[in-house]
Structures are given as structure tokens and as C-alpha cells.
Amino acid sequence: MTSATPTPPNSAAGARSNASSASVTAGLRHWQQIAVEQAEQDYQAVRAGLAVAVPSAQPDFWDFIREGYPQLATLAAQTAPPLVTRTWEFIFQQAAAVSPRKIALVVVDGLSLFDLRILQDSWQSLNYQQDYSWALVPSATPISRQSLLSGLYPRDHADQFSLVNEEAQFKVMAQRRGYPASAVLYQRDYPTEINATVRLAAIIITELDELVHQQRQGLAGMYRDLLDCHCGEHLRALIQQLMDQGFQVYLTADHGNTSCTGVGEFSSDVAAQTRATRMAVLGDAGQITPLLLANAQEYPGYFLQTGYRYFVCNEGVCLDAVGQSVLTHGGASLAEVIVPFLTFSCL
């Protein structure tokens, strides 16, 4: 039994764009290429011990987010899901063509293209195809990862700001696809053993995101920490374990992360279970402060629940203590929104 086809973006003012499918596809590929180039430049800089340039403002990218991004809900998938919400749709389309006996999706929480570039140094023994998908905006874990695992848009979740229903929603999706409960695995962090009855697995790796939120030395610190904790080797061993057990393996992320400086803390009206300090959500009683006006832009709320106003921070700043240097997420920058999508195969 297949799940229902996702509906298009919210029909609020500005939600429907006149952008053609061809122009949206071109924009998607254009910005993905820029994101890859930016990640590679940052990677080479930190390896050489050079200062990493502060990301410059990308007003054209914000224009694409407002106009082209909502059309990713209906764009034809080719080598990767255009939007993380469509990840299972894409995987099962591929499965229909090659009929893998078992499927595993590894979701690395917070994995940016810069982080991936570091991890890949220990993946020489793996064979994979690399492409890209787009996170939900605001790029907060409850909003984007729930959507990724359930195949539903945040507006269709009981609580778009909490992960409490994440496992249940994933298993409902699997049941609708015809998988019995005994064949489905939802796992947070590295499994020590996978039951032989499992045919569909979602494995959530939080190791990297923990490093992100502890980081106070920017991308250079993240580079060192990823090497020191052997995250790349851990993931390589997991992927190899899954392939050895007969799984077709995919790897993606719910969002990336970016380096920024705090401009002041802001208390959101929504008690979100998230550490995404590049976003703010206001309910009916919410007050837009001068701090928010000076450092954030209002997001139209595509795919999100109505009744709130959504704000994402400008490039390079976050709603943390003034002057605090952090890696975080929640905004709509290239590094946060464009995430890797890898398809692994046996040599």
C-alpha cells in the first residue's frame, strides 16, 4: 500500500510561485553547485590552517527561497529527492526499479556539505553516488527531520516543534508501504546488532550534531573535532555493516549548520525542542522586537503550520549571547538548507 501524494505548499499569499519547472530545476542545480564550491573552499582553508572567510550575504538565494523553493514539492525527482520530505518517495521509486530486499536510510543530524567533505577522507573503501536534497525552512531538527522520516509536511504533524512522535510517524509511513512491524527498525545512534527480520531501517546519528552545538572555534574547530572523534570511521563501519547484511543504503541529513556570531538572545513564543538559534517563531501574542527586525527576515511559512510568524536570521548572525561565536542552524543559508544525499552500492 503506498502513501498519499504530498500536497503542494500552503496557499497563503506568496506561496504559489509562477516559476516554471525548468527555471526551478536550473536554480536548484545552480545553488547546489555554489554550496559545494563554498564547502570545498572552507575545507581546503581549514586544512591549510588559513582563516575561513565569513559567508557573504546571498540576496539572490533568498529570492530563490521565496520564489523557487516552494515548487520543490512538485518538482520531478531525478537522482535525489528535491526536498527532504520526498526522501521516502524517491527511495521507493528507485526500489520499484531495482527491487532491493532490504533498505536502510542513515540520517546524520546536522550534516553540512563541509562536514561531509571531512568525513569522506575515511570513505575510500566505499562506492557511492553523491547528490543533494533541500532541508525544510526554518532548518530546525523537529521541523525538518520529522518531515524527512514521515514523508509528511510539518503542517500535517501533530506537533511540528517536537520529536516526540518521530518514531511513530516513521512506522506509520512504513506500514502504509506494506511493511509489518517486525520488518521495521527505528534506531537512534549506532546499532550493535540488526535483527534478521528487518527490511526497512531508519538510523539517526546524532554524534555530529552534538559536536556542532558544543563548538566555539568555528569550522576549524569542527574539522579537528570530527577527526578526533573518528565520526567518519564510525559511519563507514555502519554503512559497511548494513551493506554486508544485504541493505541498499542511503545517507542524508535533516539540515546542515553554519558559523555565526550572536547578536542577542530572543525568547520565542513557541517552546520548541530545538537548539536552532537562527530562527524565531511568534504566535498571536508575539512581539517583533528591534533585535529581530535588524537581524532576521520573515519567512512565508511554506509547508508549515499556520497561526505563527516565522523568522530566519541573516547570514552570519544568530540569536545567541552577544559576541558568542557558534555553529548552529535554523536559518535559510546555503550551508543549512542544501544537504547531501548519497546512494551506496557494492563494488
Backbone torsions as a table, in degrees:
resi	resn	phi	psi	omega
1	MET	NA	130.0	-177.1
2	THR	-98.8	154.6	179.3
3	SER	-79.4	161.5	-178.4
4	ALA	-68.0	150.7	176.7
5	THR	-67.9	130.5	-178.9
6	PRO	-60.6	146.6	178.1
7	THR	-84.8	159.7	-178.0
8	PRO	-71.4	-178.5	-175.8
9	PRO	-59.1	165.2	175.3
10	ASN	-55.1	146.2	-175.8
11	SER	-94.3	29.3	175.2
12	ALA	-70.6	168.5	-178.0
13	ALA	-57.1	130.7	178.4
14	GLY	85.1	-5.3	-175.1
15	ALA	-76.0	-26.0	179.9
16	ARG	-100.9	120.2	-177.4
17	SER	-98.1	152.4	175.6
18	ASN	-89.6	3.3	-179.6
19	ALA	-60.9	135.4	179.5
20	SER	-76.0	160.4	178.7
21	SER	-59.2	-40.4	-178.9
22	ALA	-64.8	-42.2	-178.9
23	SER	-70.0	-35.2	177.6
24	VAL	-67.4	-42.8	177.4
25	THR	-60.4	-43.1	178.5
26	ALA	-63.1	-42.7	178.5
27	GLY	-64.4	-41.3	178.3
28	LEU	-57.2	-51.0	-179.0
29	ARG	-66.6	-38.4	179.3
30	HIS	-59.6	-49.6	-176.7
31	TRP	-73.4	-31.8	175.1
32	GLN	-62.4	-42.0	-179.9
33	GLN	-64.5	-41.0	177.5
34	ILE	-63.2	-41.2	179.0
35	ALA	-62.6	-41.1	178.4
36	VAL	-63.7	-45.3	179.9
37	GLU	-63.5	-40.8	178.7
38	GLN	-63.5	-43.4	179.2
39	ALA	-63.7	-40.0	179.9
40	GLU	-67.3	-41.0	177.9
41	GLN	-62.1	-43.2	178.8
42	ASP	-64.7	-41.1	-179.8
43	TYR	-61.8	-48.0	-179.4
44	GLN	-64.7	-35.8	179.2
45	ALA	-64.6	-48.3	-177.9
46	VAL	-68.5	-33.8	176.7
47	ARG	-63.2	-34.9	-179.1
48	ALA	-86.8	-0.9	-179.6
49	GLY	75.1	22.3	-179.7
50	LEU	-95.1	159.2	176.4
51	ALA	-69.0	139.2	178.8
52	VAL	-88.6	129.4	-179.0
53	ALA	-64.1	140.1	176.0
54	VAL	-67.5	130.5	-179.8
55	PRO	-55.5	132.5	178.9
56	SER	-84.7	156.3	178.1
57	ALA	-61.6	142.2	-178.8
58	GLN	-123.6	75.6	-178.3
59	PRO	-59.9	-32.5	178.7
60	ASP	-66.5	-33.0	178.0
61	PHE	-68.2	-40.4	177.0
62	TRP	-62.6	-36.9	175.6
63	ASP	-60.4	-40.8	178.8
64	PHE	-66.7	-39.4	177.9
65	ILE	-59.7	-40.6	-177.6
66	ARG	-75.5	-30.3	-171.8
67	GLU	-110.1	-47.7	-176.0
68	GLY	-91.1	-33.4	-175.3
69	TYR	-54.4	-44.5	-178.7
70	PRO	-62.3	-20.1	-179.4
71	GLN	-79.2	-8.7	177.2
72	LEU	-62.9	-19.1	178.9
73	ALA	-65.8	-25.5	-175.4
74	THR	-120.3	-1.7	-179.2
75	LEU	-67.4	138.7	180.0
76	ALA	-65.2	129.5	177.7
77	ALA	-79.3	137.1	179.2
78	GLN	-116.4	-77.1	-179.0
79	THR	-109.2	2.3	177.8
80	ALA	-165.0	157.4	175.7
81	PRO	-68.3	128.1	-179.9
82	PRO	-60.2	-34.1	-177.7
83	LEU	-131.5	143.6	-175.1
84	VAL	-58.9	-28.0	177.9
85	THR	-58.0	-28.0	-175.2
86	ARG	-97.1	17.1	-176.8
87	THR	-61.5	-50.5	-179.0
88	TRP	-67.5	-37.6	176.0
89	GLU	-55.1	-46.7	179.8
90	PHE	-65.6	-45.2	-178.4
91	ILE	-61.2	-43.5	-178.4
92	PHE	-73.0	-27.3	172.3
93	GLN	-64.2	-43.1	176.5
94	GLN	-64.6	-41.1	-179.1
95	ALA	-61.7	-34.5	179.5
96	ALA	-62.6	-27.6	-178.3
97	ALA	-86.8	-36.0	-174.3
98	VAL	-110.9	-11.5	176.5
99	SER	52.1	57.1	175.2
100	PRO	-68.2	144.2	-179.3
101	ARG	-71.4	-34.3	-177.5
102	LYS	-139.4	146.4	-177.5
103	ILE	-129.2	136.0	175.8
104	ALA	-131.4	131.2	175.5
105	LEU	-113.5	119.6	176.5
106	VAL	-100.2	120.7	179.7
107	VAL	-110.3	112.4	179.9
108	VAL	-94.6	105.8	-176.0
109	ASP	-59.6	122.9	174.0
110	GLY	82.4	7.2	-175.1
111	LEU	-70.4	114.9	175.7
112	SER	-94.1	170.7	177.4
113	LEU	-66.2	-33.0	174.9
114	PHE	-63.0	-46.9	178.6
115	ASP	-60.9	-43.3	-180.0
116	LEU	-58.7	-41.2	-178.8
117	ARG	-58.9	-35.0	178.0
118	ILE	-71.4	-45.7	-177.7
119	LEU	-62.3	-34.9	-175.6
120	GLN	-62.9	-20.3	179.2
121	ASP	-61.4	-22.4	-179.7
122	SER	-106.9	15.1	-176.3
123	TRP	-111.4	23.9	-176.6
124	GLN	-60.1	-25.8	-177.5
125	SER	-83.2	-3.0	-177.0
126	LEU	-104.1	147.1	178.1
127	ASN	-113.6	123.2	-176.7
128	TYR	-155.1	158.7	173.6
129	GLN	-103.6	130.4	-177.3
130	GLN	-107.1	129.4	173.5
131	ASP	-143.2	-162.6	-170.1
132	TYR	-144.4	150.2	175.4
133	SER	-129.9	175.1	-177.2
134	TRP	-121.4	131.2	178.8
135	ALA	-73.3	166.1	170.7
136	LEU	-74.9	148.2	174.5
137	VAL	-111.6	133.2	-2.6
138	PRO	-64.6	147.8	-172.9
139	SER	-83.9	59.1	176.6
140	ALA	-98.2	146.8	-176.0
141	THR	-57.8	-49.8	-179.0
142	PRO	-59.7	-37.4	-178.8
143	ILE	-70.3	-49.6	-171.3
144	SER	-85.4	-41.0	-176.0
145	ARG	-73.1	-37.8	175.0
146	GLN	-57.6	-42.8	-178.7
147	SER	-65.5	-40.2	179.2
148	LEU	-60.7	-47.5	-173.2
149	LEU	-79.1	-29.5	-176.6
150	SER	-91.3	-22.9	-172.9
151	GLY	76.0	10.3	178.8
152	LEU	-109.4	153.5	174.8
153	TYR	-79.3	154.0	-178.2
154	PRO	-52.9	-33.1	-179.5
155	ARG	-63.9	-18.3	-178.8
156	ASP	-96.8	0.0	178.0
157	HIS	-86.9	150.5	177.1
158	ALA	-62.6	-37.8	178.6
159	ASP	-144.7	104.0	-177.2
160	GLN	-75.3	-8.0	-177.6
161	PHE	-105.0	7.9	-177.2
162	SER	-136.6	148.4	177.7
163	LEU	-95.7	8.0	-173.0
164	VAL	-61.1	-29.6	-178.1
165	ASN	-100.6	7.5	-173.0
166	GLU	-57.8	-51.2	-178.0
167	GLU	-62.2	-45.4	-179.1
168	ALA	-61.7	-40.3	-178.6
169	GLN	-68.1	-38.0	175.3
170	PHE	-62.0	-43.4	-177.5
171	LYS	-70.3	-31.4	173.7
172	VAL	-64.3	-43.9	176.9
173	MET	-57.9	-44.8	-179.2
174	ALA	-64.2	-40.9	178.6
175	GLN	-61.5	-41.1	179.1
176	ARG	-65.1	-25.7	177.2
177	ARG	-85.2	0.2	174.8
178	GLY	98.1	11.3	-179.2
179	TYR	-92.5	126.8	174.7
180	PRO	-71.5	159.4	-176.2
181	ALA	-56.2	-36.3	-177.5
182	SER	-68.1	-15.9	-177.2
183	ALA	-98.7	2.9	-172.4
184	VAL	-117.1	134.1	177.6
185	LEU	-125.7	126.1	167.7
186	TYR	-113.1	122.6	-173.7
187	GLN	-137.0	129.5	171.3
188	ARG	-98.6	125.1	-178.7
189	ASP	72.4	179.3	-164.6
190	TYR	-68.8	124.4	178.5
191	PRO	-77.7	140.7	175.9
192	THR	-82.9	-28.9	-179.3
193	GLU	-153.0	142.6	178.2
194	ILE	-118.6	122.7	-178.0
195	ASN	-58.2	142.4	-177.8
196	ALA	-64.5	-17.2	-179.3
197	THR	-80.6	-13.1	-174.6
198	VAL	-72.4	128.6	176.7
199	ARG	-121.1	-11.8	176.8
200	LEU	-139.8	119.7	-175.5
201	ALA	-128.4	137.1	170.0
202	ALA	-119.9	116.9	-175.5
203	ILE	-117.6	118.8	-175.0
204	ILE	-101.3	119.7	179.8
205	ILE	-104.3	117.4	-176.4
206	THR	-103.7	-3.5	-175.7
207	GLU	-54.2	-46.0	-176.0
208	LEU	-69.0	-42.3	-179.1
209	ASP	-62.5	-33.9	176.2
210	GLU	-63.0	-39.9	177.3
211	LEU	-64.6	-39.2	179.5
212	VAL	-57.1	-50.4	-173.1
213	HIS	-77.7	-10.9	174.7
214	GLN	-94.6	-9.4	-169.7
215	GLN	-77.3	130.0	177.2
216	ARG	-126.4	9.0	-178.8
217	GLN	-122.2	26.4	173.0
218	GLY	66.1	-157.8	-176.6
219	LEU	-67.0	-32.1	177.6
220	ALA	-63.3	-40.9	177.3
221	GLY	-67.1	-38.5	178.2
222	MET	-63.7	-39.6	177.6
223	TYR	-58.6	-48.8	-179.4
224	ARG	-64.5	-42.9	-177.2
225	ASP	-65.7	-39.7	179.2
226	LEU	-65.0	-36.4	176.6
227	LEU	-70.0	-42.1	-176.0
228	ASP	-67.2	-34.9	-176.8
229	CYS	-89.0	-3.3	177.2
230	HIS	59.7	34.3	-179.6
231	CYS	-58.8	-38.7	179.4
232	GLY	-62.0	-42.8	179.2
233	GLU	-66.8	-38.3	178.8
234	HIS	-61.9	-44.3	179.7
235	LEU	-67.8	-40.5	178.3
236	ARG	-59.6	-43.6	179.4
237	ALA	-63.7	-39.7	178.6
238	LEU	-64.3	-47.4	-179.2
239	ILE	-61.3	-43.3	179.6
240	GLN	-64.6	-40.8	177.1
241	GLN	-57.9	-46.1	-179.1
242	LEU	-64.6	-43.8	179.5
243	MET	-65.8	-38.0	178.1
244	ASP	-63.4	-25.9	178.3
245	GLN	-91.7	8.5	173.1
246	GLY	91.4	14.3	179.8
247	PHE	-87.0	141.1	161.8
248	GLN	-80.6	123.0	-169.4
249	VAL	-111.0	133.9	172.3
250	TYR	-122.9	149.9	176.5
251	LEU	-135.0	134.3	178.4
252	THR	-150.8	-171.6	179.0
253	ALA	-138.5	157.4	176.7
254	ASP	-83.1	-26.8	177.9
255	HIS	-170.4	169.7	174.3
256	GLY	-102.9	-150.2	177.0
257	ASN	-154.0	164.2	-178.2
258	THR	-145.7	156.0	179.0
259	SER	-87.3	132.7	-177.7
260	CYS	-156.2	172.4	-177.8
261	THR	-122.1	136.5	-178.8
262	GLY	-67.7	140.1	177.8
263	VAL	-116.0	2.0	-178.1
264	GLY	132.9	145.1	-177.8
265	GLU	-81.5	147.2	-179.9
266	PHE	-132.0	129.2	-179.3
267	SER	-90.1	111.9	-179.6
268	SER	-78.1	152.8	178.0
269	ASP	-71.0	-22.5	-175.6
270	VAL	-98.9	126.3	179.0
271	ALA	-80.2	68.9	-177.1
272	ALA	-75.8	140.5	175.7
273	GLN	-85.1	70.9	-175.5
274	THR	-151.7	150.2	174.8
275	ARG	-106.4	22.6	-178.0
276	ALA	-80.4	96.8	-173.0
277	THR	-93.5	13.7	174.3
278	ARG	-104.5	24.2	178.5
279	MET	-143.7	158.5	172.7
280	ALA	-144.8	140.0	-179.8
281	VAL	-124.0	126.8	-178.6
282	LEU	-115.5	133.3	172.6
283	GLY	-86.7	-165.9	-176.5
284	ASP	-59.1	-32.9	-176.3
285	ALA	-94.4	3.2	-175.6
286	GLY	-67.9	144.1	179.8
287	GLN	-110.7	127.6	176.0
288	ILE	-82.7	114.6	-175.3
289	THR	-92.8	163.6	174.5
290	PRO	-56.1	-35.8	177.9
291	LEU	-58.4	-45.7	-179.1
292	LEU	-68.4	-42.9	-179.6
293	LEU	-60.9	-36.3	-176.0
294	ALA	-80.5	-21.1	-169.6
295	ASN	-125.9	3.3	-177.1
296	ALA	-144.9	163.0	175.6
297	GLN	-121.9	146.3	179.0
298	GLU	-78.1	132.7	-179.3
299	TYR	-98.6	137.5	-175.0
300	PRO	-63.3	-14.1	177.3
301	GLY	84.6	28.3	177.2
302	TYR	-56.0	132.0	175.9
303	PHE	72.9	-1.7	-174.3
304	LEU	-101.5	168.0	179.6
305	GLN	-71.6	142.3	177.8
306	THR	-78.3	169.5	-179.1
307	GLY	94.6	0.5	178.9
308	TYR	-129.6	160.6	169.0
309	ARG	-114.7	131.1	-173.7
310	TYR	-110.8	133.5	179.2
311	PHE	-127.4	139.0	175.5
312	VAL	-123.1	140.9	-174.3
313	CYS	-70.9	153.3	174.1
314	ASN	-67.9	164.5	-178.4
315	GLU	-57.2	132.8	171.4
316	GLY	85.3	-1.5	-179.9
317	VAL	-128.3	158.9	177.9
318	CYS	-148.5	165.7	-176.8
319	LEU	-91.0	60.6	176.8
320	ASP	-116.0	179.6	178.1
321	ALA	-54.1	141.8	-176.1
322	VAL	-56.6	127.2	177.2
323	GLY	84.6	-5.8	-178.3
324	GLN	-72.6	124.8	177.8
325	SER	-90.9	122.5	-175.3
326	VAL	-141.6	162.1	161.6
327	LEU	-104.5	132.5	-179.4
328	THR	-158.2	-167.3	-178.0
329	HIS	-155.6	-174.7	-177.6
330	GLY	118.0	-15.1	-178.3
331	GLY	-93.3	-156.5	-177.0
332	ALA	-132.7	39.3	177.1
333	SER	-85.9	166.2	178.5
334	LEU	-54.5	-46.2	-175.3
335	ALA	-67.7	-24.5	-179.7
336	GLU	-89.1	-35.5	-168.7
337	VAL	-93.7	-36.5	-177.9
338	ILE	-91.2	117.4	-173.6
339	VAL	-122.0	155.7	-179.2
340	PRO	-73.3	151.5	170.1
341	PHE	-136.9	111.9	-175.1
342	LEU	-113.6	138.7	175.3
343	THR	-116.2	118.1	-176.0
344	PHE	-96.3	146.8	177.9
345	SER	-142.6	157.7	178.9
346	CYS	-74.9	144.4	178.4
347	LEU	-68.7	NA	NA
